[in-house]
Amino acid sequence: MMGESKAAAVETLGSDGPQGSGSLHIDPRYLSSGLITLILVLGQMYVGILHDLSQLFTAIAVALAAELALGHLLTGRWLNPASAYITGISCGILLRSLYLWPFAIASLLSIMSKYVLRYRGRHLWNPSNLGICVVLFAAPGTVAALSEQWGNDLWAMAVIWVLGSVILWRAKRFHVTFTYAVSFVALAYVRSLLTGAPFLSEVAPITGPMYQLMAFFMVTDPATSVSSRGGRIGVAFLVALAEMMLRLFEIVNAPLYALFLVGPAAMVFDLKRSD
C-alpha cells in the first residue's frame, strides 16, 4: 500500500467483521465487537475454548498496537480500534498452541496484511483468516485450529445466531451468512453420499465456535467482499464448495483454507471487472 493515497488506505482498513452501512444508530463495528465477545464468553462457559487467557490477551494487544501504529503512520489518523479488536479476538479463539508467539505473529500478520497485500486500493484477504492460515501452514506441529463443537448446549449457539442474524440483517450482509450456512448443510449431505459417512457427522462441524466466527466475521467482511449482492452469494457458495472439496481430500482446517483461496481470487476478479 506504500504508493497509495491516505484516503484509499482509510477506506478499507477497518476490516474484519460485518461493519456495513445500515441505519443503526450504534456503529455496527461495536455491535460486531459485542457479538464476538459473546461468542467468546459462551464458548468458554460451555466448551472451554480457551486454555490460557494470556494467549487471548496477547493476540488482542498485538492487533490493537499494530493497528494504531500502522494506521497513524500511514494515514495520519488514529483508526477506530474495533476492527483490530475483532481480529485479535478471532486469532485468540481460533488458534491452539502451547506457546504465545503464534498468537502474536498471527495478529501482527493479520493487521499488516491490510496495509501491504493490496490491489487497486483494496486489501484482498480477510485479515484474521490470512494471519491464522499462515501460522497454521508454517508451523503445523506447533499450532492447530480450534475444533470444539457446542455439543448438547445448542441453545448457546441459537442465541449467537439470532443476535448475529439481526446484526447482519441491519448491516446488509445476512444473505452471505445464510448462503454459506445453507450451502454447508447441503454439501454435507453430498459428502455423506460420496463417503458413506453419516450425515450428522458431516454437518456437525457447523455447531462449533469456529463456524460462528467464519459465518459472522470472515465470510461477511465488507472490506474483502465483492461489490454485488449476487456476487457475494456466489462467493459464499464457492467457499462452502471449496471446503467440501478440501474435506474430501481430508485436509485439516478446510474452512479456513477455503476462504483463504476463494476470497482473494473473487476480489481480484471483481476489481478487474469493475474497470
C-alpha positions as CSV (number, residue, x, y, z in Angstrom):
1,M,0.0,0.0,0.0
2,M,3.0,2.2,0.2
3,G,2.3,4.1,-3.0
4,E,-1.5,4.6,-2.4
5,S,-3.2,7.7,-1.1
6,K,-4.0,8.0,2.6
7,A,-7.7,8.3,1.6
8,A,-7.6,5.0,-0.1
9,A,-5.9,3.5,2.9
10,V,-8.6,4.6,5.3
11,E,-11.4,3.4,3.0
12,T,-10.8,-0.3,3.7
13,L,-8.6,-0.6,6.7
14,G,-11.3,-1.1,9.3
15,S,-11.7,-4.7,8.2
16,D,-12.5,-8.0,10.0
17,G,-16.2,-8.0,10.5
18,P,-19.7,-7.1,9.4
19,Q,-19.5,-3.3,9.6
20,G,-21.9,-2.4,6.8
21,S,-23.6,0.9,6.3
22,G,-27.1,0.3,7.7
23,S,-29.2,2.7,9.6
24,L,-28.2,1.6,13.1
25,H,-27.6,4.4,15.5
26,I,-24.8,2.4,17.1
27,D,-21.7,1.9,15.0
28,P,-22.1,-1.7,13.6
29,R,-18.4,-2.3,14.5
30,Y,-19.3,-2.0,18.2
31,L,-22.2,-4.5,17.7
32,S,-19.8,-6.9,15.9
33,S,-17.3,-6.5,18.8
34,G,-20.1,-7.3,21.3
35,L,-21.1,-10.3,19.3
36,I,-17.6,-11.8,19.1
37,T,-17.2,-11.2,22.8
38,L,-20.5,-13.1,23.4
39,I,-19.2,-16.0,21.3
40,L,-16.0,-16.0,23.4
41,V,-17.9,-15.9,26.7
42,L,-20.4,-18.6,25.8
43,G,-17.7,-20.7,24.1
44,Q,-15.6,-20.6,27.2
45,M,-18.5,-21.4,29.5
46,Y,-19.8,-24.4,27.6
47,V,-16.9,-25.8,25.6
48,G,-13.8,-24.3,27.2
49,I,-12.4,-22.8,24.0
50,L,-9.5,-21.1,25.8
51,H,-6.7,-22.9,27.6
52,D,-4.7,-19.8,28.6
53,L,-6.1,-16.3,28.9
54,S,-2.6,-14.8,28.3
55,Q,-2.8,-16.1,24.7
56,L,-6.0,-14.3,24.1
57,F,-4.7,-11.0,25.7
58,T,-1.5,-11.3,23.6
59,A,-3.4,-11.6,20.4
60,I,-5.7,-8.7,21.2
61,A,-2.9,-6.4,22.4
62,V,-0.7,-7.0,19.4
63,A,-3.6,-6.4,17.0
64,L,-4.6,-3.2,18.7
65,A,-1.0,-1.9,18.9
66,A,-0.3,-2.8,15.3
67,E,-3.5,-1.2,14.0
68,L,-2.9,2.1,15.9
69,A,0.7,2.3,15.0
70,L,0.5,1.4,11.3
71,G,-2.8,3.3,10.8
72,H,-1.4,6.5,12.3
73,L,1.9,6.2,10.4
74,L,0.4,5.5,7.0
75,T,-2.9,7.5,7.2
76,G,-2.1,10.2,9.7
77,R,-5.2,9.2,11.7
78,W,-6.0,7.2,14.8
79,L,-8.2,4.5,13.4
80,N,-11.1,3.0,15.2
81,P,-9.7,0.0,17.1
82,A,-12.9,-2.0,17.0
83,S,-11.9,-3.9,13.9
84,A,-8.5,-4.7,15.3
85,Y,-10.2,-6.0,18.5
86,I,-12.2,-8.4,16.3
87,T,-9.1,-9.5,14.5
88,G,-7.2,-10.1,17.8
89,I,-10.1,-12.0,19.5
90,S,-10.5,-14.1,16.4
91,C,-6.8,-15.1,16.5
92,G,-7.1,-15.7,20.2
93,I,-10.1,-18.0,19.8
94,L,-9.3,-19.9,16.7
95,L,-5.7,-20.9,17.4
96,R,-4.4,-23.7,19.7
97,S,-0.8,-23.8,20.9
98,L,1.3,-24.2,24.0
99,Y,3.2,-21.0,23.1
100,L,2.4,-17.3,23.0
101,W,4.3,-16.5,19.8
102,P,1.7,-18.0,17.3
103,F,-0.9,-15.6,18.7
104,A,1.3,-12.6,18.4
105,I,2.5,-13.5,15.0
106,A,-1.0,-14.3,13.7
107,S,-2.3,-11.0,14.9
108,L,0.6,-9.0,13.6
109,L,0.4,-10.6,10.2
110,S,-3.4,-10.1,10.1
111,I,-3.1,-6.3,10.7
112,M,0.0,-5.9,8.4
113,S,-1.8,-7.7,5.6
114,K,-4.4,-4.8,5.4
115,Y,-1.6,-2.4,4.6
116,V,0.7,-4.5,2.5
117,L,-1.3,-7.1,0.5
118,R,-3.4,-4.7,-1.6
119,Y,-4.7,-4.5,-5.1
120,R,-6.2,-1.3,-6.6
121,G,-6.7,0.3,-3.2
122,R,-8.3,-2.8,-1.5
123,H,-6.8,-5.5,0.7
124,L,-7.7,-8.9,-0.6
125,W,-7.6,-11.3,2.3
126,N,-9.8,-11.2,5.4
127,P,-7.1,-10.2,7.9
128,S,-7.6,-12.8,10.6
129,N,-8.1,-15.5,8.1
130,L,-4.8,-14.7,6.5
131,G,-2.9,-14.5,9.8
132,I,-4.3,-17.7,11.1
133,C,-3.8,-19.7,7.9
134,V,-0.1,-18.5,7.6
135,V,0.8,-19.8,11.1
136,L,-1.2,-23.0,10.7
137,F,0.6,-23.7,7.4
138,A,4.0,-22.6,8.6
139,A,4.0,-24.4,12.0
140,P,1.6,-27.4,11.8
141,G,3.5,-29.2,14.5
142,T,3.1,-26.3,17.0
143,V,-0.2,-24.7,16.1
144,A,-3.6,-26.1,15.5
145,A,-7.1,-24.7,14.9
146,L,-10.0,-24.7,17.3
147,S,-12.1,-27.8,16.7
148,E,-14.6,-27.9,19.6
149,Q,-18.4,-28.0,18.9
150,W,-21.2,-26.8,21.1
151,G,-22.3,-30.4,22.0
152,N,-25.6,-30.6,23.8
153,D,-25.7,-26.8,24.6
154,L,-27.2,-25.8,21.3
155,W,-29.2,-23.0,22.9
156,A,-26.0,-21.0,23.3
157,M,-25.4,-21.4,19.5
158,A,-29.0,-20.4,18.9
159,V,-28.6,-17.2,20.9
160,I,-25.5,-16.3,18.9
161,W,-27.2,-17.0,15.6
162,V,-30.3,-14.9,16.5
163,L,-28.3,-11.9,17.6
164,G,-25.8,-12.3,14.8
165,S,-28.5,-12.6,12.2
166,V,-30.1,-9.3,13.4
167,I,-26.8,-7.5,13.2
168,L,-26.0,-8.9,9.8
169,W,-29.5,-8.0,8.6
170,R,-29.0,-4.4,9.6
171,A,-25.5,-4.4,8.0
172,K,-27.0,-5.9,4.8
173,R,-24.8,-9.0,5.0
174,F,-27.3,-11.6,6.2
175,H,-27.6,-13.1,2.7
176,V,-23.9,-14.0,2.8
177,T,-24.1,-16.0,6.1
178,F,-27.4,-17.5,5.1
179,T,-26.0,-18.7,1.8
180,Y,-22.8,-20.1,3.4
181,A,-24.8,-22.0,6.1
182,V,-27.3,-23.5,3.7
183,S,-24.6,-24.4,1.3
184,F,-22.6,-26.1,4.0
185,V,-25.6,-28.2,5.1
186,A,-26.4,-29.2,1.5
187,L,-22.8,-30.1,0.7
188,A,-22.6,-32.0,3.9
189,Y,-25.3,-34.2,2.6
190,V,-23.4,-34.6,-0.7
191,R,-20.3,-35.5,1.3
192,S,-22.2,-38.2,3.2
193,L,-23.4,-39.7,-0.1
194,L,-19.9,-39.7,-1.5
195,T,-18.1,-41.0,1.5
196,G,-20.8,-43.1,3.1
197,A,-20.3,-41.2,6.4
198,P,-23.4,-40.4,8.5
199,F,-25.0,-37.1,7.5
200,L,-25.0,-35.9,11.1
201,S,-21.2,-36.4,11.4
202,E,-20.7,-34.4,8.2
203,V,-22.9,-31.5,9.3
204,A,-21.9,-31.4,12.9
205,P,-18.9,-29.0,12.5
206,I,-21.3,-26.1,11.8
207,T,-22.3,-26.4,15.5
208,G,-18.9,-25.1,16.7
209,P,-17.4,-21.7,17.6
210,M,-15.1,-21.8,14.6
211,Y,-18.1,-21.7,12.3
212,Q,-19.8,-18.9,14.2
213,L,-16.7,-16.8,13.6
214,M,-16.4,-17.9,9.9
215,A,-20.1,-17.2,9.2
216,F,-20.4,-13.8,11.1
217,F,-16.9,-12.2,10.8
218,M,-14.9,-13.7,7.9
219,V,-17.1,-14.6,5.0
220,T,-19.1,-11.4,5.5
221,D,-16.2,-8.9,5.9
222,P,-17.3,-5.8,3.9
223,A,-13.8,-4.7,3.1
224,T,-12.9,-8.1,1.4
225,S,-16.3,-8.7,-0.2
226,V,-17.2,-8.3,-3.8
227,S,-19.3,-5.4,-4.9
228,S,-22.6,-7.0,-5.9
229,R,-25.2,-8.9,-3.8
230,G,-25.3,-11.8,-6.4
231,G,-21.5,-11.9,-6.4
232,R,-21.4,-12.2,-2.6
233,I,-23.9,-15.0,-2.7
234,G,-21.8,-16.8,-5.3
235,V,-18.6,-16.3,-3.3
236,A,-20.2,-17.7,-0.1
237,F,-21.3,-20.8,-2.1
238,L,-17.8,-21.2,-3.6
239,V,-16.2,-21.0,-0.2
240,A,-18.5,-23.8,1.0
241,L,-17.8,-25.8,-2.2
242,A,-14.1,-25.4,-1.8
243,E,-14.3,-26.5,1.8
244,M,-16.2,-29.6,0.7
245,M,-13.5,-30.5,-1.8
246,L,-10.8,-29.9,0.8
247,R,-12.6,-32.1,3.3
248,L,-12.9,-34.9,0.7
249,F,-9.1,-34.8,0.5
250,E,-9.0,-34.9,4.3
251,I,-7.2,-31.6,4.5
252,V,-7.3,-30.3,8.1
253,N,-8.6,-26.7,8.6
254,A,-10.6,-26.9,5.4
255,P,-12.9,-24.0,6.1
256,L,-10.1,-21.5,6.8
257,Y,-8.1,-22.6,3.8
258,A,-11.2,-22.5,1.6
259,L,-11.8,-18.8,2.4
260,F,-8.1,-18.1,2.0
261,L,-8.2,-19.4,-1.5
262,V,-11.6,-18.2,-2.8
263,G,-11.9,-14.8,-1.2
264,P,-8.9,-13.0,-2.8
265,A,-9.5,-14.6,-6.2
266,A,-13.0,-13.3,-6.1
267,M,-11.9,-9.8,-5.1
268,V,-9.3,-9.6,-7.9
269,F,-11.9,-10.8,-10.5
270,D,-14.5,-8.2,-9.1
271,L,-12.0,-5.4,-9.2
272,K,-10.9,-6.2,-12.7
273,R,-14.5,-6.5,-13.9
274,S,-15.4,-3.1,-12.4
275,D,-12.9,-1.3,-14.6
